[in-house]
Amino acid sequence: MVGQPIHQDLKGVVTDICTQSIIKFEAKLQKQKEADEAEVRRLKEEENRLKEQIQLVAEQEEREKLERVKKVEEERQSIKAAQRELKAKKQALRDAQKAADIHDDDDNNDGDDDGDNDNDNNNDDDGGDSPADGPQVRRYFESST
């Protein structure tokens, strides 16, 4: 039975080797697990950082878009105001031209505003100047006979 102690010694050595291998393997497995968890945290942090950057870029683009829309609206309002101002100026010009045309009717220098060439400023009805008498013909070239 001499072989029995050798078997037991071999069994003890193999058990020790297996136990040490398992302990080393579990330690390496734990280190790998920790490294993987660290990598997952790093990736999540990077993902969060990228999401924040994307959010900031989106917010910046939105602010720029709103600013462009606001600027376009301001330009449109400015154009409308200019159009209203131009329309008012045109109307004032038309009114001034109308007033000038009314006063231009007095270019005959007869002293009245009726536009005719007679120097009769009174409105007496002598029967000859009445519009009811028919159309009047003015002679520009009077013959001296």
N, CA, C and O of each residue as an XYZ file, in Angstrom:
580
protein
N       0.787     -1.142      0.000
C       0.000      0.000      0.000
C       0.858      1.245      0.000
O       0.502      2.329      0.462
N       1.905      1.008     -0.508
C       2.863      2.090     -0.613
C       2.328      3.096     -1.630
O       2.659      4.276     -1.510
N       1.559      2.728     -2.578
C       1.088      3.613     -3.627
C       0.027      4.571     -3.157
O      -0.240      5.579     -3.811
N      -0.535      4.292     -2.115
C      -1.613      5.151     -1.642
C      -1.116      6.548     -1.242
O      -1.725      7.537     -1.651
N      -0.054      6.663     -0.473
C       0.380      7.989     -0.110
C       0.812      8.781     -1.342
O       0.628      9.998     -1.372
N       1.364      8.149     -2.330
C       1.786      8.880     -3.534
C       0.535      9.402     -4.238
O       0.531     10.533     -4.725
N      -0.483      8.628     -4.297
C      -1.727      9.074     -4.933
C      -2.327     10.247     -4.164
O      -2.844     11.205     -4.739
N      -2.238     10.136     -2.888
C      -2.780     11.231     -2.081
C      -1.936     12.488     -2.253
O      -2.467     13.597     -2.300
N      -0.637     12.315     -2.346
C       0.227     13.476     -2.578
C      -0.088     14.095     -3.957
O      -0.190     15.313     -4.104
N      -0.234     13.236     -4.930
C      -0.549     13.735     -6.274
C      -1.923     14.423     -6.289
O      -2.114     15.461     -6.923
N      -2.848     13.823     -5.586
C      -4.177     14.399     -5.514
C      -4.115     15.757     -4.842
O      -4.791     16.687     -5.283
N      -3.330     15.901     -3.795
C      -3.177     17.170     -3.091
C      -2.515     18.220     -3.985
O      -2.923     19.382     -3.996
N      -1.501     17.807     -4.726
C      -0.788     18.726     -5.611
C      -1.740     19.185     -6.720
O      -1.810     20.378     -7.018
N      -2.457     18.268     -7.320
C      -3.390     18.615     -8.397
C      -4.491     19.519     -7.850
O      -4.886     20.477     -8.514
N      -4.981     19.234     -6.676
C      -6.025     20.057     -6.062
C      -5.479     21.457     -5.805
O      -6.162     22.446     -6.070
N      -4.247     21.549     -5.286
C      -3.634     22.857     -5.049
C      -3.459     23.624     -6.363
O      -3.759     24.815     -6.439
N      -2.976     22.939     -7.379
C      -2.786     23.587     -8.690
C      -4.129     24.072     -9.234
O      -4.220     25.191     -9.740
N      -5.142     23.269     -9.139
C      -6.481     23.647     -9.633
C      -7.028     24.824     -8.832
O      -7.588     25.764     -9.396
N      -6.863     24.764     -7.522
C      -7.368     25.829     -6.671
C      -6.656     27.146     -6.997
O      -7.297     28.189     -7.122
N      -5.339     27.090     -7.132
C      -4.579     28.295     -7.469
C      -4.972     28.817     -8.854
O      -5.085     30.025     -9.061
N      -5.175     27.914     -9.780
C      -5.590     28.318    -11.133
C      -6.970     28.988    -11.087
O      -7.205     30.002    -11.744
N      -7.854     28.411    -10.314
C      -9.205     28.988    -10.190
C      -9.118     30.371     -9.554
O      -9.776     31.306    -10.012
N      -8.314     30.507     -8.504
C      -8.166     31.802     -7.829
C      -7.573     32.825     -8.801
O      -8.062     33.952     -8.888
N      -6.518     32.437     -9.537
C      -5.915     33.350    -10.523
C      -6.910     33.696    -11.618
O      -6.999     34.849    -12.039
N      -7.658     32.705    -12.079
C      -8.644     32.926    -13.129
C      -9.734     33.875    -12.643
O     -10.117     34.797    -13.363
N     -10.236     33.658    -11.428
C     -11.277     34.527    -10.875
C     -10.754     35.944    -10.676
O     -11.493     36.905    -10.887
N      -9.471     36.092    -10.266
C      -8.885     37.427    -10.106
C      -8.801     38.123    -11.462
O      -9.151     39.297    -11.586
N      -8.333     37.391    -12.480
C      -8.267     37.972    -13.830
C      -9.658     38.290    -14.346
O      -9.866     39.318    -14.991
N     -10.610     37.412    -14.065
C     -11.991     37.638    -14.484
C     -12.556     38.890    -13.801
O     -13.258     39.675    -14.438
N     -12.255     39.081    -12.514
C     -12.713     40.263    -11.789
C     -12.081     41.530    -12.374
O     -12.763     42.542    -12.540
N     -10.771     41.478    -12.687
C     -10.100     42.621    -13.289
C     -10.714     42.942    -14.653
O     -10.919     44.108    -14.991
N     -11.005     41.893    -15.434
C     -11.624     42.103    -16.746
C     -13.017     42.700    -16.592
O     -13.412     43.578    -17.359
N     -13.759     42.221    -15.598
C     -15.087     42.740    -15.335
C     -15.012     44.221    -14.957
O     -15.805     45.028    -15.442
N     -14.064     44.575    -14.097
C     -13.882     45.970    -13.706
C     -13.467     46.822    -14.908
O     -13.943     47.944    -15.076
N     -12.575     46.276    -15.741
C     -12.149     47.006    -16.944
C     -13.335     47.199    -17.892
O     -13.492     48.270    -18.480
N     -14.159     46.179    -18.038
C     -15.342     46.295    -18.899
C     -16.325     47.339    -18.353
O     -16.882     48.138    -19.106
N     -16.522     47.314    -17.039
C     -17.418     48.295    -16.426
C     -16.862     49.711    -16.613
O     -17.615     50.648    -16.875
N     -15.544     49.858    -16.475
C     -14.920     51.165    -16.688
C     -15.108     51.606    -18.135
O     -15.390     52.773    -18.407
N     -14.948     50.660    -19.061
C     -15.152     50.980    -20.476
C     -16.602     51.380    -20.744
O     -16.858     52.316    -21.501
N     -17.549     50.676    -20.126
C     -18.965     51.011    -20.281
C     -19.225     52.420    -19.736
O     -19.932     53.209    -20.362
N     -18.651     52.733    -18.564
C     -18.823     54.087    -17.995
C     -18.221     55.135    -18.923
O     -18.832     56.175    -19.169
N     -17.023     54.861    -19.439
C     -16.360     55.794    -20.343
C     -17.210     56.020    -21.599
O     -17.387     57.151    -22.051
N     -17.733     54.916    -22.153
C     -18.571     55.031    -23.348
C     -19.858     55.802    -23.062
O     -20.306     56.600    -23.885
N     -20.452     55.559    -21.888
C     -21.669     56.297    -21.531
C     -21.360     57.776    -21.344
O     -22.127     58.638    -21.773
N     -20.228     58.065    -20.699
C     -19.841     59.469    -20.530
C     -19.599     60.130    -21.884
O     -20.006     61.270    -22.110
N     -18.940     59.412    -22.770
C     -18.696     59.948    -24.116
C     -20.020     60.141    -24.855
O     -20.223     61.143    -25.541
N     -20.910     59.169    -24.703
C     -22.222     59.282    -25.333
C     -22.986     60.486    -24.778
O     -23.604     61.239    -25.531
N     -22.938     60.658    -23.448
C     -23.605     61.808    -22.836
C     -22.981     63.116    -23.302
O     -23.691     64.089    -23.556
N     -21.657     63.144    -23.417
C     -20.970     64.331    -23.899
C     -21.385     64.638    -25.335
O     -21.636     65.790    -25.690
N     -21.452     63.588    -26.156
C     -21.885     63.785    -27.543
C     -23.333     64.260    -27.610
O     -23.674     65.126    -28.415
N     -24.182     63.686    -26.756
C     -25.586     64.129    -26.715
C     -25.675     65.594    -26.312
O     -26.460     66.354    -26.879
N     -24.864     65.991    -25.324
C     -24.854     67.389    -24.902
C     -24.387     68.296    -26.036
O     -24.959     69.360    -26.270
N     -23.332     67.857    -26.743
C     -22.839     68.654    -27.867
C     -23.903     68.768    -28.955
O     -24.121     69.838    -29.523
N     -24.557     67.648    -29.232
C     -25.630     67.659    -30.236
C     -26.749     68.594    -29.780
O     -27.288     69.358    -30.581
N     -27.094     68.533    -28.505
C     -28.143     69.398    -27.956
C     -27.733     70.863    -28.061
O     -28.534     71.715    -28.446
N     -26.470     71.151    -27.713
C     -25.985     72.530    -27.796
C     -25.997     73.026    -29.237
O     -26.394     74.159    -29.509
N     -25.562     72.174    -30.154
C     -25.568     72.554    -31.573
C     -27.001     72.778    -32.036
O     -27.281     73.743    -32.747
N     -27.909     71.891    -31.638
C     -29.315     72.040    -32.031
C     -29.896     73.336    -31.459
O     -30.619     74.056    -32.147
N     -29.572     73.627    -30.190
C     -30.064     74.858    -29.580
C     -29.488     76.075    -30.296
O     -30.200     77.047    -30.547
N     -28.199     76.020    -30.625
C     -27.556     77.127    -31.344
C     -28.203     77.322    -32.706
O     -28.481     78.450    -33.112
N     -28.443     76.215    -33.416
C     -29.095     76.304    -34.726
C     -30.499     76.868    -34.587
O     -30.937     77.659    -35.422
N     -31.205     76.466    -33.537
C     -32.559     76.968    -33.311
C     -32.527     78.472    -33.025
O     -33.349     79.231    -33.538
N     -31.550     78.893    -32.187
C     -31.425     80.332    -31.919
C     -31.098     81.090    -33.192
O     -31.657     82.159    -33.437
N     -30.198     80.552    -34.009
C     -29.844     81.207    -35.265
C     -31.041     81.261    -36.206
O     -31.272     82.263    -36.883
N     -31.799     80.166    -36.237
C     -32.986     80.131    -37.093
C     -34.003     81.172    -36.624
O     -34.568     81.908    -37.433
N     -34.232     81.226    -35.303
C     -35.166     82.220    -34.771
C     -34.669     83.633    -35.044
O     -35.456     84.532    -35.342
N     -33.363     83.820    -34.941
C     -32.790     85.133    -35.229
C     -32.992     85.499    -36.700
O     -33.323     86.639    -37.029
N     -32.787     84.503    -37.590
C     -33.013     84.768    -39.021
C     -34.481     85.080    -39.274
O     -34.801     86.000    -40.026
N     -35.375     84.319    -38.650
C     -36.810     84.563    -38.821
C     -37.160     85.950    -38.295
O     -37.920     86.687    -38.922
N     -36.596     86.300    -37.134
C     -36.855     87.621    -36.558
C     -36.330     88.710    -37.481
O     -36.993     89.724    -37.696
N     -35.138     88.496    -38.025
C     -34.552     89.489    -38.927
C     -35.396     89.634    -40.182
O     -35.631     90.747    -40.651
N     -35.857     88.504    -40.732
C     -36.710     88.553    -41.922
C     -38.005     89.303    -41.601
O     -38.476     90.114    -42.399
N     -38.574     89.025    -40.425
C     -39.813     89.703    -40.027
C     -39.561     91.203    -39.861
O     -40.375     92.026    -40.282
N     -38.426     91.552    -39.243
C     -38.094     92.966    -39.093
C     -37.912     93.625    -40.457
O     -38.359     94.751    -40.676
N     -37.257     92.919    -41.367
C     -37.069     93.454    -42.723
C     -38.418     93.632    -43.410
O     -38.663     94.639    -44.075
N     -39.297     92.630    -43.239
C     -40.617     92.723    -43.845
C     -41.378     93.919    -43.278
O     -42.007     94.673    -44.021
N     -41.315     94.088    -41.949
C     -41.984     95.230    -41.330
C     -41.374     96.545    -41.821
O     -42.085     97.518    -42.070
N     -40.055     96.556    -41.953
C     -39.370     97.747    -42.459
C     -39.812     98.056    -43.885
O     -40.052     99.211    -44.237
N     -39.914     97.016    -44.696
C     -40.363     97.203    -46.082
C     -41.802     97.709    -46.104
O     -42.136     98.618    -46.865
N     -42.658     97.110    -45.258
C     -44.047     97.575    -45.208
C     -44.118     99.028    -44.773
O     -44.895     99.812    -45.319
N     -43.294     99.387    -43.776
C     -43.287    100.780    -43.314
C     -42.811    101.697    -44.438
O     -43.372    102.773    -44.651
N     -41.779    101.267    -45.151
C     -41.277    102.070    -46.268
C     -42.340    102.185    -47.355
O     -42.504    103.246    -47.958
N     -43.064    101.088    -47.605
C     -44.129    101.134    -48.611
C     -45.239    102.084    -48.173
O     -45.766    102.854    -48.976
N     -45.589    102.019    -46.877
C     -46.625    102.945    -46.382
C     -46.147    104.386    -46.497
O     -46.902    105.273    -46.896
N     -44.889    104.607    -46.146
C     -44.331    105.953    -46.240
C     -44.313    106.427    -47.693
O     -44.654    107.572    -47.989
N     -43.913    105.530    -48.591
C     -43.892    105.873    -50.012
C     -45.302    106.166    -50.510
O     -45.524    107.114    -51.263
N     -46.247    105.340    -50.081
C     -47.638    105.560    -50.485
C     -48.137    106.908    -49.986
O     -48.822    107.629    -50.711
N     -47.792    107.250    -48.740
C     -48.206    108.539    -48.181
C     -47.550    109.682    -48.952
O     -48.187    110.695    -49.241
N     -46.269    109.507    -49.281
C     -45.580    110.553    -50.045
C     -46.180    110.699    -51.440
O     -46.334    111.812    -51.943
N     -46.516    109.570    -52.062
C     -47.144    109.632    -53.380
C     -48.484    110.354    -53.299
O     -48.818    111.176    -54.153
N     -49.247    110.031    -52.252
C     -50.546    110.673    -52.085
C     -50.361    112.170    -51.844
O     -51.103    112.990    -52.385
N     -49.374    112.518    -51.035
C     -49.107    113.932    -50.782
C     -48.684    114.623    -52.072
O     -49.078    115.760    -52.331
N     -47.880    113.935    -52.878
C     -47.463    114.504    -54.159
C     -48.665    114.695    -55.083
O     -48.806    115.736    -55.725
N     -49.534    113.673    -55.143
C     -50.743    113.796    -55.966
C     -51.600    114.965    -55.489
O     -52.104    115.755    -56.287
N     -51.752    115.055    -54.161
C     -52.553    116.151    -53.602
C     -51.919    117.493    -53.942
O     -52.615    118.448    -54.286
N     -50.602    117.558    -53.844
C     -49.906    118.812    -54.159
C     -50.050    119.125    -55.644
O     -50.238    120.284    -56.013
N     -49.965    118.110    -56.499
C     -50.132    118.332    -57.930
C     -51.553    118.770    -58.251
O     -51.769    119.646    -59.089
N     -52.518    118.155    -57.578
C     -53.908    118.554    -57.778
C     -54.101    120.011    -57.376
O     -54.736    120.790    -58.088
N     -53.543    120.363    -56.227
C     -53.661    121.740    -55.758
C     -52.959    122.674    -56.727
O     -53.451    123.771    -56.988
N     -51.826    122.262    -57.260
C     -51.105    123.088    -58.222
C     -51.912    123.215    -59.507
O     -51.940    124.292    -60.101
N     -52.560    122.163    -59.947
C     -53.390    122.227    -61.150
C     -54.570    123.154    -60.940
O     -54.939    123.889    -61.855
N     -55.157    123.140    -59.790
C     -56.278    124.028    -59.495
C     -55.807    125.463    -59.551
O     -56.494    126.317    -60.112
N     -54.666    125.742    -58.990
C     -54.145    127.104    -58.993
C     -53.557    127.471    -60.350
O     -53.448    128.655    -60.668
N     -53.186    126.506    -61.138
C     -52.680    126.789    -62.474
C     -53.792    127.299    -63.386
O     -53.529    127.937    -64.406
N     -55.045    127.010    -63.006
C     -56.150    127.509    -63.810
C     -56.215    129.031    -63.777
O     -56.889    129.637    -64.611
N     -55.542    129.643    -62.851
C     -55.550    131.088    -62.710
C     -54.349    131.708    -63.409
O     -53.976    132.840    -63.101
N     -53.744    130.995    -64.335
C     -52.565    131.510    -65.025
C     -52.898    132.581    -66.059
O     -51.998    133.107    -66.713
N     -54.146    132.903    -66.211
C     -54.514    133.904    -67.198
C     -54.322    135.325    -66.682
O     -54.526    136.284    -67.426
N     -53.935    135.473    -65.423
C     -53.606    136.757    -64.814
C     -54.743    137.781    -64.882
O     -54.496    138.981    -65.001
N     -55.966    137.310    -64.806
C     -57.070    138.249    -64.809
C     -57.520    138.590    -63.397
O     -58.452    139.372    -63.208
N     -56.856    138.001    -62.401
C     -57.135    138.373    -61.030
C     -58.193    137.552    -60.343
O     -58.380    137.688    -59.134
N     -58.891    136.707    -61.067
C     -59.865    135.842    -60.407
C     -59.448    134.383    -60.553
O     -58.511    134.065    -61.285
N     -60.143    133.514    -59.859
C     -59.776    132.097    -59.842
C     -60.651    131.261    -60.757
O     -60.651    130.034    -60.663
N     -61.401    131.915    -61.648
C     -62.337    131.136    -62.445
C     -61.732    130.600    -63.725
O     -62.385    129.818    -64.417
N     -60.541    130.976    -64.063
C     -59.878    130.417    -65.219
C     -60.225    131.098    -66.530
O     -59.661    130.742    -67.564
N     -61.152    132.086    -66.526
C     -61.478    132.741    -67.790
C     -60.646    134.010    -67.940
O     -59.970    134.434    -67.002
N     -60.700    134.596    -69.096
C     -59.855    135.752    -69.374
C     -60.572    137.083    -69.177
O     -60.003    138.125    -69.503
N     -61.777    137.089    -68.664
C     -62.421    138.368    -68.472
C     -61.983    138.965    -67.143
O     -61.748    138.240    -66.176
N     -61.879    140.231    -67.101
C     -61.451    140.908    -65.892
C     -62.641    141.298    -65.033
O     -62.517    142.144    -64.148
N     -63.767    140.703    -65.281
C     -64.982    141.003    -64.551
C     -64.986    140.166    -63.282
O     -65.293    138.975    -63.329
N     -64.652    140.769    -62.157
C     -64.572    140.047    -60.896
C     -65.910    139.936    -60.204
O     -66.050    139.167    -59.253
N     -66.890    140.683    -60.655
C     -68.189    140.579    -60.005
C     -68.978    139.463    -60.657
O     -68.762    139.110    -61.816
N     -69.849    138.948    -59.923
C     -70.631    137.811    -60.409
C     -72.030    138.253    -60.822
O     -72.987    137.492    -60.673
N     -72.159    139.448    -61.330
C     -73.475    139.885    -61.745
C     -73.871    139.168    -63.021
O     -73.033    138.847    -63.863
N     -75.101    138.938    -63.137
C     -75.589    138.190    -64.284
C     -76.043    139.188    -65.332
O     -77.164    139.695    -65.285
N     -75.156    139.462    -66.281
C     -75.514    140.410    -67.322
C     -76.078    139.707    -68.544
O     -76.365    140.341    -69.559
N     -76.229    138.427    -68.443
C     -76.885    137.695    -69.509
C     -75.939    137.189    -70.552
O     -76.330    136.321    -71.333
N     -74.742    137.661    -70.622
C     -73.840    137.223    -71.678
C     -72.807    136.228    -71.209
O     -72.275    135.471    -72.021
N     -72.511    136.205    -69.954
C     -71.453    135.317    -69.470
C     -72.007    134.083    -68.788
O     -71.248    133.292    -68.228
N     -73.279    133.911    -68.826
C     -73.889    132.801    -68.119
C     -73.666    131.511    -68.889
O     -73.804    131.492    -70.112
N     -73.328    130.446    -68.203
C     -73.161    129.177    -68.890
C     -74.454    128.688    -69.518
O     -74.419    127.844    -70.413
N     -75.587    129.194    -69.074
C     -76.860    128.792    -69.644
C     -77.042    129.372    -71.045
O     -77.889    128.887    -71.796
N     -76.267    130.401    -71.418
C     -76.393    131.020    -72.725
C     -75.764    130.174    -73.809
O     -75.894    130.507    -74.987
N     -75.098    129.108    -73.463
C     -74.444    128.271    -74.455
C     -72.942    128.418    -74.353
O     -72.420    129.159    -73.521
N     -72.293    127.725    -75.183
C     -70.829    127.772    -75.103
C     -70.295    129.109    -75.579
O     -70.830    129.712    -76.509
N     -69.276    129.548    -74.957
C     -68.657    130.808    -75.324
C     -67.415    130.524    -76.132
O     -66.693    129.561    -75.874
N     -67.179    131.349    -77.089
C     -66.003    131.214    -77.922
C     -65.126    132.409    -77.630
O     -65.595    133.546    -77.693
N     -63.924    132.192    -77.328
C     -63.001    133.295    -77.048
C     -62.175    133.545    -78.285
O     -61.723    132.620    -78.959
N     -62.000    134.763    -78.552
C     -61.196    135.130    -79.704
C     -59.860    135.627    -79.196
O     -59.761    136.524    -78.358
N     -58.872    135.018    -79.728
C     -57.539    135.419    -79.314
C     -56.986    136.497    -80.254
O     -56.184    137.340    -79.851
N     -57.407    136.454    -81.440
C     -56.945    137.440    -82.388
C     -58.128    138.338    -82.760
O     -58.997    137.949    -83.540
N     -58.144    139.493    -82.214
C     -59.208    140.432    -82.495
C     -58.763    141.284    -83.669
O     -57.608    141.702    -83.748
N     -59.661    141.528    -84.549
C     -59.279    142.390    -85.703
C     -59.575    143.830    -85.321
O     -60.586    144.118    -84.680
N     -58.716    144.702    -85.704
C     -58.911    146.129    -85.373
C     -59.387    146.836    -86.640
O     -58.558    147.242    -87.455
N     -60.657    146.990    -86.821
C     -61.210    147.643    -87.999
C     -61.920    148.907    -87.642
O     -62.449    149.588    -88.521
